[in-house]
Amino acid sequence: MTAMSPIDPVQLEQLREDGSVTVLDVRTEAEVARGLIAGAKHIPLNMLPGRYLELDPQGVLVVYCQSGARSAQACAWLAEQGFARVHNLQGGLLAWARAGLPLTTPG
């Protein structure tokens, strides 16, 4: 996978099983309250410029939102900040759920 390449839910699940990925949820608090991918770090898109230093710019980072649009914006912005291995979850959480993959609740 090259930097900024989209990733599908099955590819993301494989990366999660390998333990070699950080998953970033950029949805709102209200959206996250309805469920998220287990182990995902939550930084709402509007807070990313103030919090992106919490992320490893050298690591593999997969970003998602509800449908893939906001996470694509986040990926582009993170790439500008020097994140070399950032990927957008194609179709977002909707695609994840359609693939039959599990969600968890925060807390």
C-alpha positions in Angstrom: 0.0 0.0 0.0 1.3 3.4 -0.8 0.7 6.5 1.3 -2.9 7.9 1.0 -4.1 4.7 -0.7 -7.7 3.8 0.3 -8.1 0.7 2.3 -11.1 -1.6 2.6 -12.6 -3.0 5.8 -11.0 -6.5 5.2 -7.6 -5.0 4.7 -8.0 -2.9 7.9 -9.0 -6.0 9.9 -5.9 -7.8 8.7 -3.7 -4.9 9.8 -5.5 -4.8 13.2 -4.8 -8.5 13.6 -1.1 -7.9 12.9 -1.2 -5.2 15.5 0.7 -2.8 13.1 -1.8 0.0 12.7 -3.4 2.9 14.6 -7.0 3.4 13.8 -8.3 7.0 14.0 -12.0 7.9 14.2 -12.7 11.6 13.2 -16.4 11.6 13.7 -18.3 13.7 16.3 -18.9 12.7 19.9 -22.5 11.9 19.1 -21.6 9.6 16.2 -18.9 7.8 18.3 -21.5 7.2 21.1 -23.4 5.0 18.7 -20.4 2.7 18.2 -16.8 2.6 16.9 -14.1 0.2 15.8 -12.6 -1.4 18.9 -9.3 0.2 19.8 -9.8 3.2 17.6 -8.5 6.6 18.9 -11.1 9.3 18.7 -10.1 12.8 17.6 -13.0 14.7 16.0 -12.0 16.2 12.6 -12.3 19.8 13.9 -9.9 19.1 16.8 -7.3 17.3 14.6 -5.1 20.4 14.0 -4.7 20.8 17.8 -4.2 17.1 18.6 -2.4 15.4 15.7 0.9 15.3 17.7 -0.8 12.5 19.7 -0.3 10.3 16.6 2.9 8.6 15.3 3.9 10.2 12.0 6.0 7.1 11.2 3.4 4.5 11.9 0.6 3.1 9.7 -2.6 5.2 10.3 -6.0 4.3 9.0 -8.6 7.1 9.4 -12.4 6.7 9.2 -15.6 8.6 9.5 -19.2 7.6 8.8 -18.9 7.4 5.0 -15.3 8.2 4.0 -15.6 11.9 3.1 -14.3 13.6 6.3 -11.6 11.0 6.8 -10.4 11.7 3.3 -10.0 15.4 4.3 -8.2 14.3 7.5 -5.8 12.0 5.5 -4.9 14.8 3.1 -4.2 17.2 6.0 -2.2 14.6 7.9 -0.1 13.9 4.7 0.7 17.6 4.5 1.9 17.4 8.2 4.4 14.6 7.2 2.4 11.5 7.9 3.8 9.1 5.3 1.6 6.1 5.8 -2.0 7.4 6.2 -4.9 5.6 4.6 -8.6 6.3 4.3 -11.1 3.6 5.2 -13.1 3.4 2.0 -16.8 3.8 2.7 -16.1 4.6 6.3 -17.9 2.9 9.2 -20.9 2.2 6.9 -18.6 -0.1 4.8 -17.2 -1.7 8.0 -20.7 -2.5 9.3 -21.8 -3.8 5.8 -18.8 -6.2 5.9 -20.2 -7.7 9.1 -17.3 -6.5 11.2 -17.9 -5.7 14.9 -18.4 -2.3 16.6 -17.9 -1.5 20.2 -19.3 1.2 22.5 -17.0 3.9 23.9 -15.9 3.8 27.5 
